Amino acid sequence: MNKILLIIEREVLNRVGKKSFLVATILIPLIFPAIIWVLIFINKKSTENEAKKVIYYVDESRLFHPDTSKYAYKPFEGSIEAAKEAYQHTNDLGLLYIPKIDINNPEGITLYSVGQPTMDDEGDIRAMLSEQVKNMRMERLHIKRSTLDSLNEDVGMKTISVTPDGTEKKSNSLQLYLVGMIFGILMYMFIFIYGAQVMQGIIEEKTSKVVEVIVSSVRPFQLMMGKILGLATVGLLQFLIWIILMTSLTLLSLKFAGVSADSGGVDAVQQTGGLAKVAELLNLPWFYIIFCFLFYFLGGYLIYGALFAAVGSAVDSPAEAQQFMFPVTLPLLISYMSLFVFILREPDSPVSVWLSIIPFTSPIAMMGRLGSDVPAWQLALSMVLLIAGFIFTTWVAGRIYRVGILMSGTKVNYKVLAKWFLMKG
């Protein structure tokens, strides 16, 4: 055990002491908000300084009254053929042709464009035409716009979650959906990144022959566990620093916005639209969410870290590792894709439940289900199986690692890995 602790200490000090670790740990929580703000600023400035896009139109129906709030519409008097000929010599957005149409069946409207218009442009023009047709139909039916608007009413509805014991609490599906999506994506990234670092580190030590010196004083299994747990410690340390920095920055921003985590600050913004949404975020069970994230990150990383370690011990270069990477990461990829296909949309469906229980997919799947009040027995079963999965994969990976770490120049395939696994000693 003391030797494993020494290897953990070596891995932690070796990586934490690097400038790359310090830069990534300090700058990443600052870079992403800065990038978002810069993009918003650039978009705002470009929108303010951008001239309206020009759209020429030929209106044979004589019914078209364009909305010029976003685009500059210029009528063309003449045939559509002449308009197309004239439009070829411009750099404007497009030429809109509106033939004589039946407003009950408006067919034949065409947008000609030299280049490919954006999806936003097509959507805006189509929405404007739809509004025009609707207005013409309203005039024909002698319906006033004010009458139609009075019929459109947004119905306010609160969502209350009722627990089996009858306790009621406020629920917000959208916020919980976003929390599940964000933490699920982070889980996928962290497990993959730190797992790959284990494999890369083992390959480097193996090819540099350093490992031959190390295994002369420690058992291969101790070396593998030390490297896996060492990197897990680095990952948790880095994540906790990110949490502290991002929380501090968020609270600082909310302070300037007049929002605080106490009830008085929350009450003060209940009537302020977007700030009220921020206040609701403060009331989410963050301790529960962070605890589950740390547990599943550690469990998922230990499972995949052991498998990555086995792959790294069997090969001599990252290129050779590619043939083994896909089977190892396939469950991780399945759970990541299922996060958007099944889990976030139907968190209590049988597929989502099974994915959140199976150890190889549960780290991502369970984070996606956290917002749906996962039953306690499912969460407990998932955690127990995750621990059992780590023990099993570590045992399998250890049997391959003890042989592969000392092999060099051997052409490795799945048959060779099976032979190493069954080898006694």
C-alpha positions, 0 to 999 in steps of 0.5 A, a space after each residue: 500500500 505504501 508503494 501505491 501511495 508513493 506512485 500516487 504522490 509521484 504522479 500528482 506532483 509530476 503533473 500538478 507542478 507542470 505549467 500546462 496544469 496551472 495554465 489549464 486550471 486557472 485559465 479555462 474557467 476564465 476563457 469560456 466566459 471571455 469567449 462568450 462575451 467577446 462573441 456576443 460583443 462582436 455580434 452586437 457590433 456587427 449587427 449595429 453596423 450592418 446595412 440591411 440586406 437588399 431583396 428585389 421583388 416582382 409582385 404580380 399579385 399586387 397584394 404584397 406589402 413587405 416588412 422592411 424592419 430587417 430587409 430592404 425590399 425594392 420593387 421591380 417593374 417588369 417581367 420576371 425574366 427581365 428582373 432575373 437578368 438585372 439581378 445577375 449584375 448585383 451582389 444583393 441577397 435575392 429576387 423574390 417572385 410573387 405570381 398571381 396567387 390564391 390566398 387560400 392556396 399560395 403556390 408558386 412564390 420563388 426566391 432567386 439567389 446568386 449564392 446560398 441564402 442562410 437558414 435565418 434568411 430563408 426562415 425570416 422571408 418565409 415567416 414574413 410571407 406567411 404573415 402577409 397571407 394570414 393578414 389577407 385572409 383576416 381582411 377577407 373574413 373581416 377579422 380585426 388584428 386586435 380580435 385575433 390577438 385577444 384570442 392568443 393567451 399564454 397560460 401560466 402553469 407551475 410544475 410541482 413534483 410530488 414525492 411518494 411520501 406526498 411532499 410537494 416541491 417546485 420543479 423546472 424541467 428545462 433547467 434540470 434538462 440543461 443541468 443533466 445535459 451539461 454535466 453529462 457532456 462534462 462527464 464524457 469529456 473528463 473520463 475520456 481526457 483523463 483516461 487517455 492520459 493514463 494510456 499515454 503516460 504508460 506508453 511513454 514510460 514503456 517506450 523509454 524503458 523507465 518502467 523496467 526500472 520501476 517494476 524492479 521495486 514495485 509490482 506491476 499491479 501496484 504501478 498500474 493502480 498508482 498511476 490510475 489513482 494519481 491521475 484521478 487525484 489530479 482530475 478531482 483537484 482540477 475539477 474542484 478548483 474549477 468549481 470554486 473559481 466558476 462559483 466565485 465568478 458567478 456569485 460575483 456577477 450575480 452580486 453586480 446584477 443585484 442577485 444573492 443566494 439568500 432569500 432576500 436577494 431571490 425575492 428581489 428578482 422574482 419579478 425580473 424575467 431572466 434574473 428570476 431564472 438565475 435565482 431559480 438556478 440557485 435553489 437547485 440541489 447543487 450539493 446533491 448534483 456535485 456529489 453525484 458528479 464526483 462519485 460517477 466521475 471517479 467511478 467511471 474514470 477508474 473503470 475506463 482508466 484501468 482499461 486504458 492502462 491495459 491498452 497502454 501496457 500492450 502497445 508501443 505507440 499511440 498508433 498501435 493503440 487505435 485498434 483497441 480504443 474503439 471497443 474500450 470507448 464504445 460503451 462511453 460513446 453509446 451512453 453519450 449519444 443516448 444522452 440526447 436520444 433517450 435519457 434527456 427526453 425520457 429519463 424514466 424509460 426502460 432504456 434510460 434506466 438500464 443505461 444508468 445502472 450498467 457500470 460502463 454507461 452509468 456515469 453519463 446516463 445517471 447524470 442525465 437522469 438526475 433531474 427526474 428524481 431518480 428513485 433511491 433504489 436505482 441510484 444505490 444499485 447504480 453506485 454499487 454496480 459501478 464500484 463492482 464494475 471498477 473492481 472487475 475491470 481493474 482485475 481484468 486490466 491488471 492481468 493484462 498489464 502485468 505481462 504487457 508492461 514488460 513486452 516490447 516489439 510484440 505484435 499484439 492482437 486480441 488473441 495475444 491479450 487473451 493469452 496474457 489474461 489467462 497466463 498464470 503467475 
